[in-house]
Amino acid sequence: MNMGRARKGRDISGWLVVDKPAGLTSTAVVNKVRWAMNAKKAGHAGTLDPDATGVLAIALGEATKTVPYITDALKAYTFTVRFGQATNTDDAEGEVISQSDTRPEDEAIKAALGAFVGDIQQVPPKFSAVKIDGQRAYKLARDGEDVELAARALWVEELIMTDRPDVDHVTLEMTCGKGGYVRSIARDLGEALGCFGHVRELRRIWSGPFDVENGLALDKIEAMAKTPELDAFVQPLEIGLQELPEVRTTAEGAAKLRNGNPGMVFASDVEYGDECWASLDGVAVAVGRFKSGELHPSRVFVPAAS
């Protein structure tokens, strides 16, 4: 009888913020970090395109249970749009499919940005990881199929022009919610201005509580691989829960919660049914719903071995 192979590695939990380089997939970065940390389990909070750079927050061990809260948080990007060309991928890697000699004035660009702020509807790029009938859109597009993707709701907190290097390019900064495609913004802005456009460069500067200034370059991670020096850069898993209110519990309550049962918590500013997280001496115990003095857990965190 095959009982399955146990996953090797350490039971290390927390967050490591990577300043992702261009040319690697997000999954490849996760794999490098898992190797460098000798971690049993790792995942990322929000995919970056291979050519994009910047914040890629890597969750280790129990922190992977907090990934949805980082994925749902606001994120900020700085990116450069190339005017005059549309590509089939909406970035510089694709084939040019339309061209224009028109170039918009600065004021026209600023005026057009307003249509992309607030609750908007956005059609993802054809070369994206969106699934169509169980298959990734990019695979269908590579196979030459005519991909039709439905528009999706997106919250854009802010979209501003920060630089105009030359008539062919504009640099923008965007803060948005979950599921936003910067490539779609570039494509749609170019169409709105009647000149076509695609993303030339893209960098995520922060994601929820994680800032690119605190990100480690991948070559530094590889140089410090499997050393205490690298461990020192791991941030607590509790950072991934900052968007939720915190309640406190007792040792008895923590034991019940970690067994998946409701446990008593002390709460002053949460209401019945609110999602929150319980801590014992500052350490995360569980996430769940607050009901009548108890937390009803949906996720529990296994404490590190002493």
N, C-alpha and C positions, 0 to 999 in steps of 0.2 A: 504493500500500500504506500503510495507517494504522499507523504505528509507536507510536501512543499519545502523549499529551501529557505532557511532563515536569512534575512537580509543582514549583511555584515556592516559593522561600523559602530560609532559611538552614539549613545543616547544623549546627544547634546541638543539643547533647545534655545531658541532665540532668533534674532534677526541680524543678517549681515547685509549692509548696503553696498552694492557694487556700482561703480561708475562704468557702465557697460561700454565697451569699445564697438566701433563699427565693424561689420563683417562677420558677426557671430549671431546665431539665433539665441533667443532667451533660454531655450532648453539646453543648449550647449554651455551657456554660462552656469546654469544650475548644476549641470554635471561636473564642471570644473570646481565649483565651490564645494559640492558634496565630497569630491576627492580630496580637496585641500583641507577640509575640515574633518575628514574621515567620519562623516556624519551618516547615520543610518537612514535618515529621511530628510529630503529637502524639496522645496518648491518655490515658485516665484509669484509675486502679487502684481500681475498685469504685464502682458506681453509687450515687448518692444520689437519693431521690425528689425531685421538683420542689419540694415544700414543705419539705424537710429542709435544714438548714444544717450548716456545719462543714467538716471536712477533706475536700478532694477533691484528691488528689495527681495532678498532671498530668505525664506522662512526655513528654519531648521527644527527638526523634531516636533515637539508639541506646538511650536509656533505656527506650523502649517494649519492648525485648527483656527487661527485668527486671520488667515489670508482673505476670506470674504470681506472683512471689515476694512482692509486696506484697498481691496479692489473696488469697493463701493465709495471710497473717499475721493475728494477732489484731487486733481493732478494738474500740474502746470508744464507747458511745453514752450520752448522757443524754436522757431523754424523759419526757414527761408523758402519763399515761393519763387519759382522761375516762371516769368511771364512769356507768352508767345508760343508755348508748346504744351499740348496735352499728350500724355503717354498712356499706354494701356494698363499700366500699374499705378498711375497717379504719382509716381516718384521718378527719380533720375535713372533707375535701373531698367525701366521699361522702354518699349519702342514708341517713337513719336508717331501719333496717329492724326494729329491736327496741328496746324501752325497759323500764326497771325503776325502781321507787322504792327498791329495796334499795341500801344503801351499807355497805360492809364497814368493820369497825374496823381500826385500825392493826395489831394483833396478828394478825388474820386474814390481812391482806395479806402480812405478813412470813412467816407460816407457809406460805402458798400459793406463795411464790417458790421454795421448795426443789425443787418438782417441775419447775422450768424450768432447773435447773443440772446440768451434766455432759453426758453424751451423751443428747440428746433427739431426738424425732421431731417435725418441724414441717411443717405444711401451709402452703405459701405463700399469700398473698392472691390472690383471684380476679383482682384488678386488679394484675397483676405482669407482668414480662417473661419469665416461664417459658414455654417453647414447648410447645404441644400439637399434635401432628401437623403440625409445621412453622409453626404460627401462634402469635403472642404471645397469652398468656392475656387480657391487658387488651383486646385487639382483639375477641376472642370475647365477652368480658363486655360490652363496649360495644354489641355487636351483639345483645345480649339472649340469648345462648346460655347454657345452664346449664353452667358450667365446673366440672369435677371434677379437682382436682389431687392428685397422690400426695404422701404425706408424705416428707420428706427428712431425712437425718441432720444434726444440728447440734451442735457442741461449744460449750457456754456455760461459760466460765471463772468468771464471777461475775455475780450479779444481786442488787442491793441497793436498798432503799428509802432515798432521801436527803431527801425532803421530803413533807409532806402539806399543801399550801396550803389546802385546804378539803375538805369531805366529798365533793365531786364529783371531786376530782383527787388523783393521787399522782405524785410524780416518782421515777423509777428510774434506775439506772445499770447498764449491762450491758457486759461484755466477752465477746466471742464470736469464733468462727472464721469461715471462709468460708461465704457463702451464707445468712447469717441475715437474717430479716425481723423488724424490731422491731414492725411492724404486727401480725404474727401473734402475737407475745408478748402485746401489749395485748389482742388479741381473745380469746386462749385464757385469759389471766389473768381477764378479765371473766367468761368462762363458768365458770371454776373457782370463782369467788367468788359466782356466781349473780346477777350484777348487770349483765352485759354491759360492754363497754369498747372504746375505740378510741384511737388516738394523736392527741393534740392538738398536741404540739410534739416535734420530733426534731432532735438535734444530734450529729454525730459529733465526738468530742473528740480522738481519735487513731486512726491507722491504721498498724500496723507501726511504723516509725521516725519517722513524721511526726505532729507535734502541732499542734493548732489554734492554739496560742499563736504558732507560727511561720508561720501562714497569712496570706496577703495578701488583703485585701478586693478584690473585683472592681473597684470604682470606682478604687482606687489603681493597680491593674494598668492600667486604661484610661488613667489620667492619666499613667502613666510609659511608655505604649506606645512601642515601637521606640526606646528610649533605653538607654544604658549603665547607667543607674540601675536599670532593671528587670532587666537581665542579671545584676546583682550579687546578686539574690535566688535565682538558679538554683543548686540544690544538685547535687553530683556524681552521676552515674548509679550509682556504686559503692554509694551509700546503699541502693539497691534490692536489693543483694546481701548485706546484713548478716546475713540468716538463714542463709547458707551459709558453710562454712569457706573460708578463703582459702589458696591455695597460690601460690608464686612461680615465675616462669619466667625464662629468659634471652632475649636478643634473638633468638637462633636459634630457641628454642622458640616465642616469640611469633609469628615469621614463619610457622612451620609451622601453629600453631593458627589464625591468621587466614586461612590457606588451607584450613581445614577438616580438617587432618590432625593426628594425635596429636603432641603436643609434650612434651618433658621438663619436669617441674616438681619443685620441692623441697617436700616435705610431711613434717610431723612428727606431726600429730595426726589424719590421715584414714586410713581403711581402704580396702581394695580395693572398688571399686564405689560408693564414696561420691560424691554430687554435690557439686561445689565450684566455685570460680571462680579463675582464674589471673590474676595481676597482673604487670606489668612496671613497676617504679618507681612503684608505687601506682596505676597505671592498669589498668582491667579489660581483659583480652584475650579471654577466653572463659569460658563455663560448660560443664561436662561431667562425665564420670565418671573417677575416678582409678583407673588400672590399671597396676600394676607400674612405678611411677615416671613414668608419662605421664598426661596429661589427654587424654581422647578427647572432643573438643568436640561440643556439641549446639547452642550459640549462640556466635557470634563477634561481637566489637565492632570496628567500623571506626574507627580513630583519627581524631581531628579533623585537618583540613588545617592544616598549619603555614604 
